[in-house]
Amino acid sequence: MTQTATVLRSDIVIIGGGAGGLELAARLGRKLGREAVLLIDRAAVHIWKPTLHEVAAGTMDAHAEGLSYPILARRNRFSFALGEMVGLDAAARLVTLAAIRDGDGVEQVPQRRVAFDTLVLALGSGSNFFGTPGAEHAHVLEQASDAEAFHRTLLAAFMRAAFSADKQMRMAIVGGGATGVELSAELLEAHDEVLQSIAPNQHFRLDIALVEAAPRILAGLPERISRQADAALRRRGVRVLTDTKVTEIHPAGLRTSAGELPADLVVWAAGIKAAPGNRDFGLEVNRSNQFVVNAKLQTSAPAVYAMGDCAACAWREGTLVPARAQAAHQQAEYLARSLVAQQAGKDYAPEFRYRDFGSLVSLGENRGVGNLMGALSGRNFFVDGLIAKWMYMSLHLMHHRAILGAGATAVLALARLLQRRVSGRVKLH
Ligand SMILES: Cc1cc2nc3c(=O)[nH]c(=O)nc-3n(C[C@H](O)[C@H](O)[C@H](O)COP(=O)(O)OP(=O)(O)OC[C@H]3O[C@@H](n4cnc5c(N)ncnc54)[C@H](O)[C@@H]3O)c2cc1C
């Protein structure tokens, strides 16, 4: 058996450069430098996950919007390595990265080991099918490649429908949470624009069914927001099917508690679960494969921290910190302070406390809806319309500001605005 060499070493190793891990690497790199901070991701390009429904609909081009990790590493003074974590020996403080293979499966880089003093796991999450049979017939939006694959299938289906005899396309989106609602709205916009671009004189009906097992969509948000989103989607022709449980996915659609639902395309956005492989790292995990962490975000191995969607961190009344970008962002801020103190040999006493600032949901058509928690009063404010949409878009800019700085974020935002004016909003290739 060949011995895997230890080829990389860093004081702090972060695995996963998503919403949380990348922000943490940028903050730490700027304070501690590239000798001390190493970020590892299985992809070479960063896409902010909350924009994946836009990549799926084609209203965002992942190739234009993606940010290269090596460039981000240079700007923020951290090191970056491409690789997928497949093993952990917490006692020996070693991570194993899988061999890198080309498209034909030929090994290009052998399996490697990475030594660390402190490890942060920021691996994100995938889909939860809750044991529903037929998962292979549904699209998911777990990473940029899923969203791009869905977009290619969507364009082909649009073309077929535009030139078909019955002039219709049926789509079922399972899960009436923020992802399902936003995807429905984004697809309606893409439908109009794609038709104008590829088949200006053709028409077809895009029949979107949004299927939700709970009595209302956006069940985790205040009722007023659910009602507004529900009304906005129905007004635009989406069939919102609440109290409807999907029992099977098959090539021609869905079997549900309310009967058969034929669909040409099915998207599963009904729940999340961390990767099953998380169970193999010798750390305590919960039923959703999340690493159980204490109030300092330490896992059952004290030198190993976990943050974001892959971490189970206690919140209020027996609940967990929700799997949201704003939680990953707050944990990145917390860990940046605590790990900088640790590197300076100091003890960092404060514990992580999640603060819910509310939620914003995009409804397309320059419209959003959401609630914001008053910072001082703790009261809930509702926002709607263009203001909510602008606030929603500003979250993406805030993420960019954390990893690029204010100046570069402004230049990038302007460049993208101009590009959309010139080449249109929907990506057609
Ligand atoms: C369509 C959609 C819309 C959303 N909208 C919102 C929203 O409006 N607001 C909100 O707050 N949240 C939203 N979310 C949720 C939000 O995206 C996540 O909560 C957030 O991205 C979690 O951040 P993270 O850093 O934990 O993981 P991620 O951002 O998922 O990053 C995980 C990273 O780890 C890497 N990785 C995974 N496994 C490995 C491995 N073994 N080795 C190496 N690298 C690995 C991945 O490549 C990825 O870069 C949305 C999610 C989706 C899918």
The ligand as an SDF file (V2000), in Angstrom:
LIG
                    3D

 53 58  0  0  0  0  0  0  0  0999 V2000
  -31.0090   28.5170   -3.9840 C   0  0  0  0  0  0  0  0  0  0  0  0
  -30.6410   28.9080   -2.5770 C   0  0  0  0  0  0  0  0  0  0  0  0
  -31.0360   30.1510   -2.0760 C   0  0  0  0  0  0  0  0  0  0  0  0
  -30.6880   30.5200   -0.7740 C   0  0  0  0  0  0  0  0  0  0  0  0
  -31.0620   31.7640   -0.3230 N   0  0  0  0  0  0  0  0  0  0  0  0
  -30.6790   32.1680    0.9090 C   0  0  0  0  0  0  0  0  0  0  0  0
  -31.0070   33.4790    1.3670 C   0  0  0  0  0  0  0  0  0  0  0  0
  -31.6770   34.2570    0.6590 O   0  0  0  0  0  0  0  0  0  0  0  0
  -30.5800   33.8470    2.5990 N   0  0  0  0  0  0  0  0  0  0  0  0
  -29.8520   33.0150    3.4090 C   0  0  0  0  0  0  0  0  0  0  0  0
  -29.4870   33.4250    4.5250 O   0  0  0  0  0  0  0  0  0  0  0  0
  -29.5210   31.7780    2.9950 N   0  0  0  0  0  0  0  0  0  0  0  0
  -29.9150   31.3240    1.7780 C   0  0  0  0  0  0  0  0  0  0  0  0
  -29.5800   30.0610    1.3480 N   0  0  0  0  0  0  0  0  0  0  0  0
  -28.8120   29.1780    2.2550 C   0  0  0  0  0  0  0  0  0  0  0  0
  -27.3240   29.5420    2.1940 C   0  0  0  0  0  0  0  0  0  0  0  0
  -26.8840   29.4780    0.8650 O   0  0  0  0  0  0  0  0  0  0  0  0
  -26.5090   28.5980    3.0660 C   0  0  0  0  0  0  0  0  0  0  0  0
  -27.0340   28.5820    4.3660 O   0  0  0  0  0  0  0  0  0  0  0  0
  -25.0560   29.0420    3.1040 C   0  0  0  0  0  0  0  0  0  0  0  0
  -24.4840   29.0530    1.8040 O   0  0  0  0  0  0  0  0  0  0  0  0
  -24.2430   28.1200    4.0240 C   0  0  0  0  0  0  0  0  0  0  0  0
  -22.8970   28.5180    4.0000 O   0  0  0  0  0  0  0  0  0  0  0  0
  -21.7540   27.4640    4.2880 P   0  0  0  0  0  0  0  0  0  0  0  0
  -20.4710   28.2250    4.2780 O   0  0  0  0  0  0  0  0  0  0  0  0
  -22.0960   26.6560    5.4690 O   0  0  0  0  0  0  0  0  0  0  0  0
  -21.8130   26.4420    3.0560 O   0  0  0  0  0  0  0  0  0  0  0  0
  -21.7430   26.7130    1.4860 P   0  0  0  0  0  0  0  0  0  0  0  0
  -21.9540   28.1270    1.1490 O   0  0  0  0  0  0  0  0  0  0  0  0
  -22.6310   25.6860    0.8740 O   0  0  0  0  0  0  0  0  0  0  0  0
  -20.2220   26.3260    1.1430 O   0  0  0  0  0  0  0  0  0  0  0  0
  -19.7110   25.0350    1.3220 C   0  0  0  0  0  0  0  0  0  0  0  0
  -18.3900   24.9460    0.5610 C   0  0  0  0  0  0  0  0  0  0  0  0
  -17.7280   23.7540    0.9470 O   0  0  0  0  0  0  0  0  0  0  0  0
  -17.1760   23.1300   -0.2090 C   0  0  0  0  0  0  0  0  0  0  0  0
  -17.0750   21.7060    0.1230 N   0  0  0  0  0  0  0  0  0  0  0  0
  -18.0830   20.8750    0.4920 C   0  0  0  0  0  0  0  0  0  0  0  0
  -17.6040   19.6580    0.7990 N   0  0  0  0  0  0  0  0  0  0  0  0
  -16.2600   19.7190    0.6280 C   0  0  0  0  0  0  0  0  0  0  0  0
  -15.1960   18.7750    0.8250 C   0  0  0  0  0  0  0  0  0  0  0  0
  -15.4160   17.5260    1.2670 N   0  0  0  0  0  0  0  0  0  0  0  0
  -13.9350   19.1750    0.5780 N   0  0  0  0  0  0  0  0  0  0  0  0
  -13.6770   20.4420    0.1260 C   0  0  0  0  0  0  0  0  0  0  0  0
  -14.6440   21.3790   -0.0600 N   0  0  0  0  0  0  0  0  0  0  0  0
  -15.9160   21.0230    0.2060 C   0  0  0  0  0  0  0  0  0  0  0  0
  -18.1490   23.4570   -1.3290 C   0  0  0  0  0  0  0  0  0  0  0  0
  -17.5390   23.3860   -2.5990 O   0  0  0  0  0  0  0  0  0  0  0  0
  -18.5600   24.8970   -0.9480 C   0  0  0  0  0  0  0  0  0  0  0  0
  -17.7180   25.8510   -1.5520 O   0  0  0  0  0  0  0  0  0  0  0  0
  -29.9290   29.6320    0.0510 C   0  0  0  0  0  0  0  0  0  0  0  0
  -29.5420   28.3910   -0.4470 C   0  0  0  0  0  0  0  0  0  0  0  0
  -29.8900   28.0160   -1.7490 C   0  0  0  0  0  0  0  0  0  0  0  0
  -29.4720   26.6520   -2.2770 C   0  0  0  0  0  0  0  0  0  0  0  0
  1  2  1  0
  2  3  1  0
  2 52  2  0
  3  4  2  0
  4  5  1  0
  4 50  1  0
  5  6  2  0
  6  7  1  0
  6 13  1  0
  7  8  2  0
  7  9  1  0
  9 10  1  0
 10 11  2  0
 10 12  1  0
 12 13  2  0
 13 14  1  0
 14 15  1  0
 14 50  1  0
 15 16  1  0
 16 17  1  0
 16 18  1  0
 18 19  1  0
 18 20  1  0
 20 21  1  0
 20 22  1  0
 22 23  1  0
 23 24  1  0
 24 25  2  0
 24 26  1  0
 24 27  1  0
 27 28  1  0
 28 29  2  0
 28 30  1  0
 28 31  1  0
 31 32  1  0
 32 33  1  0
 33 34  1  0
 33 48  1  0
 34 35  1  0
 35 36  1  0
 35 46  1  0
 36 37  1  0
 36 45  1  0
 37 38  2  0
 38 39  1  0
 39 40  1  0
 39 45  2  0
 40 41  1  0
 40 42  2  0
 42 43  1  0
 43 44  2  0
 44 45  1  0
 46 47  1  0
 46 48  1  0
 48 49  1  0
 50 51  2  0
 51 52  1  0
 52 53  1  0
M  END
$$$$
